[in-house]
């Protein structure tokens, strides 16, 4: 899938700013002199300012988001799970933060494998216990039409099969429902796009994996 052309100019600038910040973060980690560290910290502040302008955030908020990022800079890993019922409908959860719908998922937790993370997110956000069948897609958020993000994010989406229905959900979601692929609700576009769900449904049917 190709990214929306309406986002492309700001995406190019945002990618450059994030790359600049990644170089600064790595430089701070490996700097051997106070002079070098000071210069890398100045580069980081410039990158914070650029990112803030591009995503319409306060520069202090951006700096706070990256305050605990240290060491060699890497993309963030977002792990999600696509669950389909016998009629081909997809399981979605409603995000309490914005009232919009998404595939169950979130940041990968330390100490769990990607597949374990996917199963955990489904259980916590929907109440369902699933068995992870296989990987459906590995996507670079930069190559899709998501709204601009502060972070460079890779998305891993797994296929899950329901083993047990549940009744309780966590605090991050407030509703759970199966939807027809042709009649999706308003989605949380920073998390998943309508065309991505359609693509995942096709991958579920075909047995393929999408690397993009």
BALOBA-1460 file (C-alpha; in Angstrom, 3 decimals):
// residues 212
<rec num="1" residu="x" x="0.000" y="0.000" z="0.000"/>
<rec num="2" residu="x" x="1.181" y="3.513" z="-0.686"/>
<rec num="3" residu="x" x="0.952" y="6.437" z="1.676"/>
<rec num="4" residu="x" x="-1.491" y="9.248" z="1.053"/>
<rec num="5" residu="x" x="0.006" y="11.967" z="-1.117"/>
<rec num="6" residu="x" x="-1.644" y="14.631" z="1.044"/>
<rec num="7" residu="x" x="0.701" y="13.667" z="3.896"/>
<rec num="8" residu="x" x="3.870" y="13.201" z="1.853"/>
<rec num="9" residu="x" x="5.612" y="16.633" z="2.174"/>
<rec num="10" residu="x" x="5.262" y="16.709" z="5.987"/>
<rec num="11" residu="x" x="6.181" y="13.016" z="6.177"/>
<rec num="12" residu="x" x="9.471" y="13.640" z="4.387"/>
<rec num="13" residu="x" x="10.294" y="16.488" z="6.761"/>
<rec num="14" residu="x" x="9.176" y="14.472" z="9.782"/>
<rec num="15" residu="x" x="11.301" y="11.509" z="8.718"/>
<rec num="16" residu="x" x="14.335" y="13.785" z="8.457"/>
<rec num="17" residu="x" x="13.673" y="15.317" z="11.873"/>
<rec num="18" residu="x" x="13.253" y="11.904" z="13.497"/>
<rec num="19" residu="x" x="16.424" y="10.709" z="11.804"/>
<rec num="20" residu="x" x="18.266" y="13.769" z="13.120"/>
<rec num="21" residu="x" x="16.987" y="13.046" z="16.619"/>
<rec num="22" residu="x" x="18.008" y="9.382" z="16.345"/>
<rec num="23" residu="x" x="21.544" y="10.399" z="15.386"/>
<rec num="24" residu="x" x="21.643" y="12.860" z="18.297"/>
<rec num="25" residu="x" x="20.382" y="10.224" z="20.755"/>
<rec num="26" residu="x" x="22.960" y="7.703" z="19.563"/>
<rec num="27" residu="x" x="25.667" y="10.365" z="19.656"/>
<rec num="28" residu="x" x="24.826" y="11.315" z="23.253"/>
<rec num="29" residu="x" x="25.062" y="7.645" z="24.236"/>
<rec num="30" residu="x" x="28.474" y="7.087" z="22.648"/>
<rec num="31" residu="x" x="30.020" y="10.545" z="23.184"/>
<rec num="32" residu="x" x="33.341" y="10.386" z="25.043"/>
<rec num="33" residu="x" x="33.757" y="14.069" z="25.775"/>
<rec num="34" residu="x" x="31.585" y="16.740" z="27.400"/>
<rec num="35" residu="x" x="32.039" y="18.907" z="24.279"/>
<rec num="36" residu="x" x="30.630" y="16.226" z="21.955"/>
<rec num="37" residu="x" x="27.748" y="15.444" z="24.311"/>
<rec num="38" residu="x" x="26.819" y="19.126" z="24.523"/>
<rec num="39" residu="x" x="26.707" y="19.433" z="20.728"/>
<rec num="40" residu="x" x="24.560" y="16.296" z="20.358"/>
<rec num="41" residu="x" x="22.182" y="17.621" z="23.016"/>
<rec num="42" residu="x" x="21.861" y="20.841" z="21.005"/>
<rec num="43" residu="x" x="21.053" y="18.811" z="17.873"/>
<rec num="44" residu="x" x="18.413" y="16.921" z="19.878"/>
<rec num="45" residu="x" x="16.784" y="20.203" z="20.933"/>
<rec num="46" residu="x" x="16.680" y="21.351" z="17.299"/>
<rec num="47" residu="x" x="15.066" y="18.054" z="16.294"/>
<rec num="48" residu="x" x="12.529" y="18.345" z="19.128"/>
<rec num="49" residu="x" x="11.548" y="21.779" z="17.804"/>
<rec num="50" residu="x" x="11.217" y="20.517" z="14.225"/>
<rec num="51" residu="x" x="9.096" y="17.532" z="15.259"/>
<rec num="52" residu="x" x="6.877" y="19.713" z="17.440"/>
<rec num="53" residu="x" x="6.151" y="22.020" z="14.492"/>
<rec num="54" residu="x" x="5.359" y="19.111" z="12.172"/>
<rec num="55" residu="x" x="2.977" y="17.258" z="14.524"/>
<rec num="56" residu="x" x="1.465" y="20.413" z="16.099"/>
<rec num="57" residu="x" x="2.697" y="19.740" z="19.614"/>
<rec num="58" residu="x" x="4.434" y="21.844" z="22.230"/>
<rec num="59" residu="x" x="8.199" y="21.390" z="22.063"/>
<rec num="60" residu="x" x="8.251" y="20.616" z="25.789"/>
<rec num="61" residu="x" x="5.806" y="17.758" z="25.269"/>
<rec num="62" residu="x" x="7.978" y="16.289" z="22.526"/>
<rec num="63" residu="x" x="11.084" y="16.566" z="24.693"/>
<rec num="64" residu="x" x="9.230" y="14.833" z="27.528"/>
<rec num="65" residu="x" x="8.200" y="11.959" z="25.251"/>
<rec num="66" residu="x" x="11.846" y="11.340" z="24.380"/>
<rec num="67" residu="x" x="13.227" y="12.015" z="27.876"/>
<rec num="68" residu="x" x="13.548" y="8.307" z="28.666"/>
<rec num="69" residu="x" x="14.831" y="7.314" z="25.223"/>
<rec num="70" residu="x" x="18.526" y="6.535" z="25.474"/>
<rec num="71" residu="x" x="21.161" y="4.370" z="23.864"/>
<rec num="72" residu="x" x="21.167" y="3.411" z="20.203"/>
<rec num="73" residu="x" x="17.948" y="4.730" z="18.649"/>
<rec num="74" residu="x" x="15.519" y="2.154" z="17.218"/>
<rec num="75" residu="x" x="11.976" y="2.238" z="15.824"/>
<rec num="76" residu="x" x="9.120" y="1.615" z="18.258"/>
<rec num="77" residu="x" x="7.359" y="-1.743" z="17.943"/>
<rec num="78" residu="x" x="3.549" y="-1.826" z="17.882"/>
<rec num="79" residu="x" x="2.100" y="-5.358" z="18.103"/>
<rec num="80" residu="x" x="-1.532" y="-6.034" z="17.104"/>
<rec num="81" residu="x" x="-3.767" y="-9.007" z="16.506"/>
<rec num="82" residu="x" x="-6.395" y="-9.595" z="13.817"/>
<rec num="83" residu="x" x="-9.172" y="-11.953" z="14.914"/>
<rec num="84" residu="x" x="-11.912" y="-13.045" z="12.498"/>
<rec num="85" residu="x" x="-15.065" y="-14.995" z="13.276"/>
<rec num="86" residu="x" x="-16.583" y="-17.774" z="11.154"/>
<rec num="87" residu="x" x="-18.397" y="-15.231" z="8.968"/>
<rec num="88" residu="x" x="-15.244" y="-13.190" z="8.287"/>
<rec num="89" residu="x" x="-16.068" y="-10.313" z="10.615"/>
<rec num="90" residu="x" x="-13.137" y="-8.691" z="12.426"/>
<rec num="91" residu="x" x="-12.813" y="-8.155" z="16.178"/>
<rec num="92" residu="x" x="-12.318" y="-4.491" z="17.108"/>
<rec num="93" residu="x" x="-12.007" y="-2.675" z="20.416"/>
<rec num="94" residu="x" x="-12.970" y="0.917" z="21.145"/>
<rec num="95" residu="x" x="-10.140" y="3.013" z="22.522"/>
<rec num="96" residu="x" x="-11.126" y="4.869" z="25.678"/>
<rec num="97" residu="x" x="-8.641" y="7.637" z="24.846"/>
<rec num="98" residu="x" x="-10.362" y="8.793" z="21.643"/>
<rec num="99" residu="x" x="-13.621" y="6.842" z="21.349"/>
<rec num="100" residu="x" x="-12.505" y="5.278" z="18.056"/>
<rec num="101" residu="x" x="-12.014" y="1.638" z="17.086"/>
<rec num="102" residu="x" x="-8.872" y="-0.393" z="16.475"/>
<rec num="103" residu="x" x="-7.405" y="-3.870" z="16.363"/>
<rec num="104" residu="x" x="-6.359" y="-4.987" z="19.860"/>
<rec num="105" residu="x" x="-2.711" y="-4.135" z="20.432"/>
<rec num="106" residu="x" x="-0.097" y="-1.712" z="21.678"/>
<rec num="107" residu="x" x="3.589" y="-1.282" z="22.424"/>
<rec num="108" residu="x" x="5.559" y="-4.514" z="22.790"/>
<rec num="109" residu="x" x="6.403" y="-5.338" z="26.404"/>
<rec num="110" residu="x" x="9.852" y="-6.420" z="27.543"/>
<rec num="111" residu="x" x="10.010" y="-10.078" z="28.574"/>
<rec num="112" residu="x" x="7.420" y="-11.350" z="26.097"/>
<rec num="113" residu="x" x="7.798" y="-12.514" z="22.515"/>
<rec num="114" residu="x" x="5.916" y="-10.579" z="19.804"/>
<rec num="115" residu="x" x="3.302" y="-13.360" z="19.576"/>
<rec num="116" residu="x" x="2.893" y="-13.440" z="23.360"/>
<rec num="117" residu="x" x="2.433" y="-9.679" z="23.327"/>
<rec num="118" residu="x" x="-0.295" y="-9.965" z="20.693"/>
<rec num="119" residu="x" x="-2.210" y="-12.586" z="22.686"/>
<rec num="120" residu="x" x="-1.859" y="-10.555" z="25.885"/>
<rec num="121" residu="x" x="-3.224" y="-7.417" z="24.224"/>
<rec num="122" residu="x" x="-6.287" y="-9.268" z="22.921"/>
<rec num="123" residu="x" x="-6.975" y="-10.724" z="26.380"/>
<rec num="124" residu="x" x="-6.550" y="-7.393" z="28.165"/>
<rec num="125" residu="x" x="-8.427" y="-5.223" z="25.667"/>
<rec num="126" residu="x" x="-11.249" y="-7.540" z="24.582"/>
<rec num="127" residu="x" x="-11.508" y="-10.270" z="27.204"/>
<rec num="128" residu="x" x="-10.998" y="-13.007" z="24.581"/>
<rec num="129" residu="x" x="-8.270" y="-15.618" z="24.916"/>
<rec num="130" residu="x" x="-6.727" y="-16.366" z="21.530"/>
<rec num="131" residu="x" x="-4.215" y="-18.764" z="20.041"/>
<rec num="132" residu="x" x="-1.724" y="-17.028" z="17.773"/>
<rec num="133" residu="x" x="-1.709" y="-18.812" z="14.420"/>
<rec num="134" residu="x" x="0.835" y="-16.916" z="12.363"/>
<rec num="135" residu="x" x="2.208" y="-13.537" z="11.339"/>
<rec num="136" residu="x" x="0.039" y="-11.612" z="8.864"/>
<rec num="137" residu="x" x="2.038" y="-8.435" z="8.250"/>
<rec num="138" residu="x" x="5.085" y="-6.370" z="9.159"/>
<rec num="139" residu="x" x="4.425" y="-2.752" z="8.256"/>
<rec num="140" residu="x" x="6.470" y="0.425" z="8.477"/>
<rec num="141" residu="x" x="4.050" y="3.152" z="9.576"/>
<rec num="142" residu="x" x="5.955" y="5.654" z="7.409"/>
<rec num="143" residu="x" x="4.867" y="3.780" z="4.282"/>
<rec num="144" residu="x" x="1.155" y="3.963" z="5.041"/>
<rec num="145" residu="x" x="-1.372" y="6.768" z="5.278"/>
<rec num="146" residu="x" x="-1.393" y="7.200" z="9.049"/>
<rec num="147" residu="x" x="-1.426" y="10.707" z="10.533"/>
<rec num="148" residu="x" x="2.126" y="11.921" z="11.268"/>
<rec num="149" residu="x" x="3.599" y="10.423" z="14.445"/>
<rec num="150" residu="x" x="6.355" y="11.610" z="16.748"/>
<rec num="151" residu="x" x="7.924" y="8.150" z="16.694"/>
<rec num="152" residu="x" x="9.065" y="5.934" z="13.831"/>
<rec num="153" residu="x" x="6.881" y="2.855" z="14.317"/>
<rec num="154" residu="x" x="6.962" y="-0.666" z="12.948"/>
<rec num="155" residu="x" x="3.727" y="-2.670" z="13.208"/>
<rec num="156" residu="x" x="3.565" y="-6.459" z="13.618"/>
<rec num="157" residu="x" x="0.098" y="-7.921" z="13.069"/>
<rec num="158" residu="x" x="-0.644" y="-11.526" z="14.020"/>
<rec num="159" residu="x" x="-3.620" y="-13.744" z="13.238"/>
<rec num="160" residu="x" x="-5.442" y="-14.991" z="16.328"/>
<rec num="161" residu="x" x="-8.087" y="-17.708" z="16.780"/>
<rec num="162" residu="x" x="-10.487" y="-17.460" z="19.717"/>
<rec num="163" residu="x" x="-10.114" y="-20.219" z="22.300"/>
<rec num="164" residu="x" x="-12.245" y="-18.721" z="25.053"/>
<rec num="165" residu="x" x="-14.653" y="-15.811" z="25.276"/>
<rec num="166" residu="x" x="-14.249" y="-13.345" z="28.115"/>
<rec num="167" residu="x" x="-16.356" y="-10.718" z="29.813"/>
<rec num="168" residu="x" x="-13.892" y="-8.279" z="31.368"/>
<rec num="169" residu="x" x="-11.748" y="-5.735" z="29.538"/>
<rec num="170" residu="x" x="-9.004" y="-3.393" z="30.701"/>
<rec num="171" residu="x" x="-8.997" y="0.336" z="31.277"/>
<rec num="172" residu="x" x="-7.667" y="1.296" z="27.830"/>
<rec num="173" residu="x" x="-10.772" y="0.088" z="25.949"/>
<rec num="174" residu="x" x="-14.478" y="0.464" z="26.705"/>
<rec num="175" residu="x" x="-16.253" y="-1.667" z="24.069"/>
<rec num="176" residu="x" x="-15.701" y="-4.826" z="22.010"/>
<rec num="177" residu="x" x="-17.517" y="-5.908" z="18.851"/>
<rec num="178" residu="x" x="-17.187" y="-7.849" z="15.611"/>
<rec num="179" residu="x" x="-17.655" y="-5.817" z="12.407"/>
<rec num="180" residu="x" x="-18.156" y="-6.686" z="8.759"/>
<rec num="181" residu="x" x="-15.138" y="-5.755" z="6.620"/>
<rec num="182" residu="x" x="-17.445" y="-3.702" z="4.392"/>
<rec num="183" residu="x" x="-19.050" y="-1.840" z="7.297"/>
<rec num="184" residu="x" x="-16.262" y="-0.744" z="9.613"/>
<rec num="185" residu="x" x="-16.817" y="1.889" z="12.340"/>
<rec num="186" residu="x" x="-14.809" y="5.092" z="12.719"/>
<rec num="187" residu="x" x="-11.230" y="3.903" z="13.237"/>
<rec num="188" residu="x" x="-8.387" y="5.313" z="15.317"/>
<rec num="189" residu="x" x="-6.242" y="6.080" z="12.274"/>
<rec num="190" residu="x" x="-3.001" y="6.409" z="14.203"/>
<rec num="191" residu="x" x="-3.426" y="2.742" z="15.091"/>
<rec num="192" residu="x" x="-5.030" y="1.143" z="12.020"/>
<rec num="193" residu="x" x="-6.482" y="2.185" z="8.656"/>
<rec num="194" residu="x" x="-9.583" y="0.791" z="6.882"/>
<rec num="195" residu="x" x="-7.499" y="-0.405" z="3.940"/>
<rec num="196" residu="x" x="-5.146" y="-2.198" z="6.337"/>
<rec num="197" residu="x" x="-8.017" y="-4.180" z="7.851"/>
<rec num="198" residu="x" x="-9.181" y="-5.074" z="4.353"/>
<rec num="199" residu="x" x="-5.644" y="-6.151" z="3.470"/>
<rec num="200" residu="x" x="-5.387" y="-8.261" z="6.632"/>
<rec num="201" residu="x" x="-8.657" y="-9.968" z="5.764"/>
<rec num="202" residu="x" x="-7.210" y="-10.850" z="2.362"/>
<rec num="203" residu="x" x="-4.016" y="-12.166" z="3.953"/>
<rec num="204" residu="x" x="-6.090" y="-14.245" z="6.372"/>
<rec num="205" residu="x" x="-7.898" y="-15.807" z="3.416"/>
<rec num="206" residu="x" x="-4.826" y="-16.310" z="1.194"/>
<rec num="207" residu="x" x="-2.282" y="-17.452" z="3.775"/>
<rec num="208" residu="x" x="0.220" y="-14.808" z="2.625"/>
<rec num="209" residu="x" x="2.348" y="-12.375" z="4.660"/>
<rec num="210" residu="x" x="2.741" y="-8.690" z="3.801"/>
<rec num="211" residu="x" x="6.123" y="-6.996" z="4.293"/>
<rec num="212" residu="x" x="5.761" y="-3.263" z="3.659"/>
